[in-house]
Amino acid sequence: MINETLLEKLSAIDVLLVEDDIDLQEAIKTPLLRRCHSVYTAQNGNDGVALFKEKKPHLVITDINLPGLSGLEMAQKIRQHSHGTPIIVITAHSNQDNLLSSLDVGVHTLLKKPIDLEELFIAILGSTRQVMITEPITIAPDLIYKSDEKILRKSDITIPLTRKEVLLLELLLLHRGQTVGYEEFRNLVWKGGAMTLDSLRMHINSLRKKVGEEMIKNHSGVGYKLL
């Protein structure tokens, strides 16, 4: 179960939802409206691009199969206007071609139908963490994370982070006090790509050296938790 405090952070998020199946669009839109600031909807890729340029949402959720432009073709056009807006793609078939194509256009997460709402919200939280984490966050009495600069500050010392460490830390901060599972790391840090437990462990250990060994706990066989 997702922490209610985390879901409250979505109240500042504007979402563009592009789905041609009206029933599925409504099934996703209704819970989003309870959490997010605004939800704009379109039923085809061309309208999706037009709405994106008009509304400038924080996040795009799209089916991969759409009339006219496909979801990936739409994502490619969106990337011409924004390199950083998170895009979550929904697909009935999570095959290798879809995965590789989605990575090529900078898709953040690939979710397979039928949509699990908790999985969707976890993906949204992970994808939009840069919108929700706006103020310096105290990790320990002498350690803060500055999201605008993607750095740690320990007393008066700046501690730089690698790109992977930033993604790991922000995901752990969003779920602080809860265990983040391996699948969430794979979807939201490795973007659905190949992730071995050894590579995750290596990056976590590197992050531990910067935030404190005792701050990140391993839940064996499940994942990691930031205290």
C-alpha positions in Angstrom: 0.0 0.0 0.0 1.4 3.4 -1.0 1.9 5.9 1.8 -1.0 8.4 1.9 1.4 11.3 2.5 3.2 10.5 -0.7 -0.1 10.5 -2.7 -0.9 13.9 -1.3 2.2 15.2 -3.1 0.4 14.6 -6.4 -1.9 17.6 -5.8 0.4 19.9 -7.7 0.7 17.6 -10.8 -1.0 18.2 -14.1 -1.4 15.0 -16.2 -2.1 14.5 -19.9 -3.8 11.1 -20.5 -4.1 9.9 -24.1 -6.2 6.8 -24.5 -8.7 5.9 -27.2 -10.6 3.3 -25.2 -13.2 5.5 -23.4 -13.8 2.9 -20.6 -10.1 2.6 -19.8 -9.6 6.3 -20.1 -12.3 6.9 -17.5 -11.0 4.1 -15.3 -7.6 5.8 -15.1 -8.9 9.4 -15.2 -11.2 9.1 -12.2 -8.6 8.1 -9.6 -6.1 10.6 -11.1 -8.6 13.4 -10.6 -8.8 12.5 -6.9 -5.1 13.0 -6.5 -3.8 15.3 -9.2 -4.3 19.0 -9.8 -5.6 18.5 -13.4 -6.1 15.7 -15.9 -6.3 16.6 -19.6 -7.6 13.8 -21.9 -7.2 13.0 -25.6 -8.2 10.0 -27.7 -5.5 10.2 -30.4 -1.9 11.1 -30.8 -2.4 14.3 -32.8 -4.8 15.7 -30.2 -2.3 14.6 -27.5 0.5 16.6 -29.1 -1.8 19.7 -29.4 -2.9 19.4 -25.8 0.6 19.0 -24.6 1.8 22.2 -26.3 -1.3 24.1 -25.0 -1.4 22.8 -21.4 2.3 21.9 -20.7 1.5 19.1 -18.2 4.1 17.7 -15.8 3.4 14.1 -16.9 2.1 12.2 -20.0 0.4 8.9 -19.8 -0.4 7.3 -23.1 -1.5 4.0 -24.7 1.0 2.7 -27.2 -1.8 1.9 -29.8 -3.6 5.1 -30.8 -5.5 6.2 -33.9 -3.3 8.4 -36.2 0.0 8.8 -34.3 1.0 5.9 -32.1 1.8 6.6 -28.5 5.6 6.3 -29.3 5.2 8.6 -32.3 3.4 11.1 -30.2 6.1 10.8 -27.5 8.7 11.5 -30.2 6.9 14.7 -31.2 6.5 15.7 -27.5 10.3 15.3 -27.1 10.8 18.0 -29.8 9.1 20.5 -27.3 10.3 19.0 -24.0 13.2 16.7 -23.2 12.4 16.3 -19.5 8.6 15.7 -19.2 8.1 12.1 -17.9 6.1 9.8 -20.3 4.5 6.6 -19.1 3.4 4.2 -21.9 0.7 1.6 -21.5 0.8 -1.5 -23.7 -1.0 -4.7 -24.1 2.2 -6.4 -25.2 5.4 -5.7 -23.3 7.7 -7.1 -26.0 11.3 -6.3 -26.6 10.5 -4.1 -29.6 8.2 -1.9 -27.6 10.8 -1.7 -24.8 13.6 -0.7 -27.1 11.5 1.8 -29.1 10.2 3.4 -25.9 13.7 3.8 -24.6 14.7 5.5 -27.9 12.1 8.3 -27.4 12.8 8.7 -23.7 9.8 7.0 -22.2 10.2 6.7 -18.4 8.1 3.7 -17.7 6.3 0.9 -19.7 3.2 -0.5 -17.9 1.4 -3.6 -19.2 -2.4 -4.0 -19.3 -4.5 -4.6 -17.4 -3.4 -1.5 -15.4 -2.8 -2.0 -11.7 -3.6 1.4 -10.1 -1.1 1.0 -7.3 1.6 0.2 -9.9 0.5 3.2 -11.9 0.7 5.6 -8.9 4.1 4.2 -8.0 5.3 5.0 -11.6 3.8 8.5 -11.4 5.4 9.2 -8.0 8.8 8.0 -9.3 8.5 9.8 -12.6 7.4 13.2 -11.2 9.6 13.3 -8.1 11.5 16.3 -9.5 8.2 18.3 -9.5 7.3 17.2 -5.9 10.7 17.5 -4.3 11.2 21.3 -4.4 12.6 22.2 -1.0 15.9 21.0 0.6 15.3 17.8 2.4 17.0 16.9 5.7 18.3 13.4 5.5 20.3 13.6 8.8 21.0 16.4 11.2 24.0 17.6 9.2 23.0 16.3 5.8 20.5 17.8 3.3 19.6 17.0 -0.3 19.1 19.9 -2.7 16.9 18.7 -5.5 17.4 21.8 -7.7 21.1 21.2 -7.8 21.0 17.3 -7.4 23.6 17.5 -4.7 24.1 16.6 -1.0 25.4 19.1 1.5 27.1 17.8 4.6 27.8 20.8 6.9 29.6 23.1 4.4 30.8 20.3 2.1 29.2 19.6 -1.3 28.8 16.0 -2.1 28.1 15.4 -5.9 25.9 12.5 -7.0 25.9 10.5 -10.2 22.7 10.3 -12.3 21.9 6.9 -11.0 22.5 8.0 -7.4 20.1 10.9 -7.9 17.4 8.6 -9.2 17.9 6.1 -6.4 17.9 8.8 -3.6 14.8 10.6 -4.9 12.9 7.3 -5.2 14.0 6.3 -1.6 13.0 9.8 -0.3 9.6 9.5 -1.9 9.1 6.2 0.0 11.1 7.1 3.1 10.4 4.7 5.9 9.1 2.1 3.4 10.9 -0.7 1.5 11.3 0.0 -2.2 11.1 -3.2 -4.1 13.5 -4.4 -6.8 10.8 -4.1 -9.5 10.3 -0.4 -8.7 14.1 0.2 -9.0 14.0 -1.6 -12.3 11.1 0.4 -13.7 11.9 3.8 -12.3 15.7 3.9 -12.1 16.7 1.5 -14.9 13.6 2.6 -16.9 12.5 -1.0 -17.4 15.9 -2.0 -18.8 18.3 -4.7 -17.7 19.1 -4.5 -14.0 21.0 -7.1 -12.1 20.8 -7.3 -8.3 24.6 -6.9 -8.3 24.4 -3.6 -10.2 21.7 -2.3 -7.9 23.7 -3.3 -4.9 26.8 -1.6 -6.3 24.9 1.7 -6.8 23.2 1.5 -3.4 26.6 0.9 -1.7 28.0 3.9 -3.5 25.0 6.0 -2.3 25.4 4.7 1.3 29.0 6.0 1.4 27.5 9.5 0.8 24.4 9.5 3.0 25.7 7.2 5.7 25.9 3.4 5.8 23.3 3.2 8.5 20.7 5.3 6.6 19.8 2.7 3.9 18.7 -0.7 5.1 18.5 -3.9 3.0 15.3 -5.9 3.2 16.7 -9.2 2.0 14.9 -10.6 -1.1 12.6 -7.5 -1.3 14.5 -4.2 -1.7 15.9 -1.2 0.2 14.6 1.4 2.7 15.8 4.9 3.6 15.5 5.5 7.3 
